[in-house]
Amino acid sequence: MYLKKIMLSLLLFVFITRVTAAENSPILLTLSQRAPIHIHLNLKSEEIGFVLKGEKVEALFQTGLTYQIKTKDGNIGWVDYENFEEAKELVIEPFEDNEVVLYKTLNVNNARAGEKIRVLQKGEKVRYLEGFELKGFVKVRDKNGVIGYTSWHRARPSIEDVIPKYEQLNFVVVLKSQIQDQILNNPIENLETFVGQADARMMDRNENGFLFFRKLYLVENGHRSGHIKFIIKNGLVTSFESQKKPQSFWVESLPLANWFRSLRFGIEFQKMQGMDLMPSTSGKGFFIKWGIRLLNLIVIILFFSIPHFLASLLTTILGYLKILPNFFVKRFGQLLSLTFCYVFFLLISLHMIHDQHWLNVILLVIVLFLSFGVINRRILYHRCPSCHSFFKAEDLGFDVIGKTHVTEHKHQDIYKGTRETSTQIIKEYERKHYTEKTTELDVEDHRMCTICEFEWEVNRTKTVKGHV
């Protein structure tokens, strides 16, 4: 009974919020001759219409520099901010105590600003002239008519304070019976009024298709199912499907995930429909598909190298504190590496890469393994166990304290040529058998501190070819 009251109150709050936002939505004036309306946030997505110069549209939501608008014909989609008169007035918003400078020139090739004209004040309004967002600058004109360049992160459209932000909010939880009783066989408008706007929409001209809700969960008999897809026929909701274990839910339910999702980094890394850092590979050719996947992998590896570098650097700095024992420094370094890698895993999974979370996990484990090895070796070899001097150790040689011989029987097929028959060409191979011998050595390295002359040993294993 209490659960049902909570659900109804939540839905009533969502409904009132959306109605209020719709009533107060500002009207935008179109500047471009023909501004395309896109189905998704990604401005390279499908065009579902356009607005002409001088046409007025209703601004529903915004994310980054993209506005969701509604035309007088009822067409709803996403349009770039540059197409509207109201977005041309920018307001200067400095970050903390950092100055926002108006520069005289800009080298677009290397994104370097030239001579400084003056410092723009907080709240000062300038006129947008031209955008170089990928380079981090915009060309503007101030109130005195002076034209220059400034940081586009610190000069934001004044209308942003009026248009509701389209952000990733908390999950909406609804009883499955409510959907069955109040949504099925009803128009789409009832559905989106009831649970909010869909994350993805795929509809044809006859209003057949589906709506997808990533942040909607249905509850039935204490079990929750997510990632709900509603099937639409002739504008009516006819059925719905759900996944018991949404692919990304386990990431979003991790500790600190909600906090990381709410962070803003100046650049809008919205992990929403069509706004991934990496483009989709569906429908791409073989080489483009695998090229993009390789780029994904390289980006993830480069990002995971950052937490390892930070943990290694801080562990080294901590190692110079002689009051701390080696065991503590080593374990603290491992904890730092684990913490930093986890933070970067959440950052990548929640803000940058839409899927492939298991690949992130695999790379996370590999980086942790390598990072732990580097930290352990640095402490064991370069920090004296007695006086805790760092990087004052001298190598005294090593002793082999154990051997293990390994012999493997292998074979290799050697290509001998081709033989042609009346019906086919046969490639001939000759199988060559051979043995491969290796020896695993247990080695004891001898170290000596040049400060206190304390000697210690570090054990390691080494594999060499042949039996030695």
N, C-alpha and C positions, 0 to 999 in steps of 0.2 A: 504493500500500500504506500509506504514511504518512498520506495524507489519510483513508483509511478508518479507521485507528486513531484519528486525532484526532476524527473524527465520532462514532465509537462511544463514545469517552471523554466527549465533550460530552454526548451523549444519556444516558449512564449518570449523569453528574453532575446533569443536569436531573431525571431520574427519581428519584434518591435525594433530591434537595432537595425535590421535590414530595411524596414519600412521607413524609419527615420532618416537613414542614409539616403534612400531613394528620393524622399521628399526634399532634402536639402542639397541634392546633387547640382553642381554648377553647370552653366551652359558655356560651351566652348565654341569659338568662331574659327572655322577652317581657313587657312591661308593658302594651302597648296592647290594647284589646278586640279589634281586628282590624287587624293590621299587614300591608299589601300587600307582596307579593314582586314585584319588577320584573325584566324580562328583561335590561335594560341598566343601566348606571350612572346614566343619566338617570332620575330618579324620576318623570318624566312618561311614561316608556315603558310598553309593554304590561305589564299585570299577569298573572302566570302562576300566582298562588296567594296564600295569606295564612297568617299564623300568629296564633294566639289568645293571649289573656292567660294567663300561667302556663306556656306551652309553652316547652320548651328546644330550642334549635337549635345547630348546630355552626357556628362562625365560621371561614370558609376564608381570606378575604382582606379587605383594607380599602383604600380610596382616599379621601382627604379624610375626610368624615364619613359615608361610605356603606360598609356591610359586605356582603360576599358570604357568604351563609349556606346551610347544607344542613339541611333538615328531616328528621325521622325517617322520612318517606315517600320520601326521596331527592330532593326538589324543591330545585333550586339557583337562586338569584337574588340580587338586591340589595335591601337594606332600609335605611332611614334609621336612624341611630344613636339617635335619640330614643326608639325603640321598645324599648330594652333597658336592664335594670337596671344592668348592669355599666358602661354608658357614662355613667351619672349621676355617677360619681366622677371629678372633674377634678383634674388636677395642674397647678400653676402653673409655667410655664416662661418666665422673662424672656428677652428678646432682648438679648444683650450686657449692658450695665450699665443698661438702661432699667428703670424701676420699673413694676410691675404694680399698679395702684391699684384699690381697692374703693370704688365710689362709692355714695352714698346714694340718689340718684334718677337717672332717665334720661329725657330728652325724646326719645321714639321718632321724632317727626316730623322733627327735624333732627339726630338721632343725637348730641346733646350731653349729656354727663354733668354731674351737679350737684355737690353738696357731697362732698368727699373724706372717707371714713371712716378708712382706713389703707392702708398698703402691704402687699401680699401677698408672702410670702417664697417663694423658689425651693424647689420640692418640696412646698409646702404643699398639702393636699388640701381641696377645697371640693365642695359638693353642687350639682349642676345642677338648676335649678328651671324655667327658661324660656329659650327661645332667641330672640335678635334678630340672627341671623348676618348678614343683609343690611345691618344697621346697624353691625356689628362688635362687638356686645356680647352677653353672656349674663347672666341673673339667677341668682345663686348664694347659698348659705348656707355660712358658714365654720364651723369647729369649735366656735366659741363661740355658734352660733345666730344670728349677725348676718347679715341679708339685705341684699344690695346687687348692684351691677352691675360687671362687669369685662370686659376685652377677651377675646373668644372665641379670638383667635389665640394668646393666651398661657395659656389654660386648656384643656388638652387631656385627653381621656379617658385614664385610667391604663391601660386595657386596650390602648391603641394599641401599647404596647411588646411585647405578647404576640402579636397577630394579624399575620401576614405582610402586608407592603404589596404591593398590586397596582400595580406601576409599569411604565413602558415600559423594558424591558431591551434588551440588544443583540440584533441579528438572529440568528435560529437558521438555520443552513445545513445542509441534509440532501441526501444523494444521491437523485436521482429514482428510481433503481432500488430503494432501500430502501423508499420509499413504495409502489412497485408490488408489491414482494415481501411486505412485512410489514403493510401497512395495508389495501389493497384487499380487499373482501369480509370485513372484520372489523368488530366493533362500534366505536362511537364512542369508548368508553373506551380502546381500544387506541391510537387516534389521539392523544387528548389526553395520554395517558401518554407517548407517544413524542416529541411535539413541543411539548407545553405546551397551555395553555388557549386556546381560540379567542377572537379579538377581537370577533366578531359571530356570533350564532347565530339562525337562523330555522327553527323546527321546528313541525310541527303535532302533534296528539295521537297520531298513528300513527307518529311519529318519521320523517317525511318532510320533507326540506328541504335546508339546506346549512349548513356551517360555514365561516367566512371567517377567514384568518390573514394579517394585514397585515405581520407581522414575520418571516414564514417564507419562506425562499428555497430553491429546489431547483436542484441542479447536475447537468448532464448534458453530457458531452463538453466541459467547460471553459466552458459557457455557463450563466448564472444567470437564472432566472425567478422573479418574486415575485408578491405578492398572490394567494395560493393559495385557491381555493374548492373545498371538498370536497362532493360531492353525496351526500346521505344518503337511503336508501330502507329503510324498516322497521328503522331503527336500525343499518344496515350502511353502510359507506363503499363506494359502488359506482364512483365515478370522481372525477376532480379536473380543474380548469381553472387556468391560470395566465396572467398577463400578462407578456410579454417586457419591456415598459417600464412599470413601475408609475407611476401619475400623479404621486405625490409622492416617488418615490425620488430624483429629481434634487435636490430640496430637502434631503432627509435625508443626501445624500452630500456636501453643500457643506462647506467648511472651517468648523470650530467648531460644526457642527450638533449633533454628539453631546454636546458640552459644554453647549450651550444647552438641549438636551432634558432634561438632568439637573438643571437649575436649579429651585429652589423659591422661590416668591414670596409665601409666606404664604397666598395664595388658590390653590386647586388648579386650575390651568389645564390639566388633563389633556386632551390631544388624543386621546381614546380614543373608543370607540364610544358615541355618544349624549351626549358631554360637550363639544361645541363651544361656543364663546362665542355664536355665532349659530345659531339654530334652523334645521332643514332646511326647505326650501321645497317639498318634494315633497308633492303632494296638497293644497296650499293654493290658495285662490282667486286670481284674477288680481291684485287690488289688494293682498292680503296678501303674495303672492309678490314682487311688484315693490317693495312697501314694505319688506320685509325686505332685499331686494337693495340698495335705495337706502341703507338703514341700514348695511349692510355697507360700502358704498362710503364713506359719511361717516366711519365709524369708522376705516377704513384711512387716509383722507386726514388725519384729525385726528392719528392716531398718527405718520404720516410728517412732519407739520409739526413735531413735537418734535425730531427729529435736526437738521432744518434750523435751527431756532431755536438749539439748542446749538452747532452748528458756527459759525453767524454770530456768536453772542455770544463764543465763545472766540477767533475770528479777530479780532474787534474789540479784545479785551483784548490779544492778541498784537501788534496793530498799534501799540500805544503804546510798545513797546520799540524805540527809535530805532536800536538797533544792528543790527536785522534789515532787509535790503533788501526792497523791494516784491515782487519776484519770489518770494522765499521765503515771505513772509506769505500771498500769494495762493495759491501751490501748497499750503502747509500747510493753509490753510482748505478748499481743495478736497478734500484727503486726509481731513480731519476729517469733512466732509460725507459723503464716500463711506463712511467707516468707520461713522459713526453710522447712516446709512441702511441699511447692510448688517446691522448689529446688530439694528435694529428690524424689518427684513425677516425675519430668522430668528426673532425673538421672536413676530411675528404668525403666521408660517407654521407654526411648530412647536408653539405653545402656544395659539393663539386661533382662527384661521380654518382649518377642516379642509381646504377645497379652494380653488378660485379663485386658485391660486398665480400664474397668468399675469397676472391682474388686479393682483396685488401687484407683479409685475415691471414692468408698464406704469406704475403709479403711482410706483414707485421711480425709474424713468428720468425721469418728468416732474418729480418733486421734485428730483432731482439736477440736471437742466437748469436749473430755476428757482433752485436754491440756488447753483450755480456762477455764474449771471448776477448774483445779488445780491452775492456775495462779490467778483467781478471789478469790478463797478461801484463798490462801496464803496472798494476799494483804489485804483482808477484815478482816481476823482474826489476822494477825500477824504484821500489820503495823499501827501505831497510826495515826489517821486522823489529829491530832493536831500538834505534834512535829515530826512526821514521823520517830520515832524510830522503828527499825525492830527487830522482835523476842524478844520484851520486854513486850508483853501483858500478862495479868493474867486473868484467867477465873473466873468470878463472879457468875456463875450459869446461869439458863435460866428460862423463863416464857412461858407457853403455852397461846397464845393469840387467838387461834381459833381451831375449830375442824370440821371435815367433816366425818360423818359415811357412810360407804359403805357396802352394803349387796349384795352378789352375790349368786344366786341359781345355784348349779352345780350338776353333777351326775358322777358316776363312775361305770363301768361294772366290776363286780367281778367274776372271773372264779370259777365255781362250780364243774366242772368235764366233763367227756365225756359219751356219750350214743351211743351204737352201734346198728344199724339196720341191716337188711339183705343186704342192698346195700351201706351203708356209715357209717362213724363215725361222730357223731355230738358233737361239743363242746358247752356246756351250760354255760350261764352267767346270773348273777342276777344284775339288775340295782339298785344301791343305790343312793338315792337323799339326798343332804345335802346342808346346807347354810354356806358360808364363810364370816365372818364379819371382816372388817378392819376399822381403823380410820386413817385419814390423819390429822396430827397435824401441825399447824402453830406455830413455835417456835421462840422465840426471845432470842438469846444468848447475855449475858452481858460480855463485855470486859473492862479491865482497863489497861492503860499504867503505868508501874512501874517507868517510868522516870518523866513524867509530871502529872501523876495521872488523866489524861483525861479518861472519861468513854464513851463508845459507844456501840451500839447494832448491831447485825448482824442477819438478818432474814433467816430462812430456813424452809423446810418442812420435816416431818418425818412420815413414815407409820409404824403402829404397828398392830399386830393381835388382833382381838376382838374389841368390843366397849368400849372405855375408857373415 
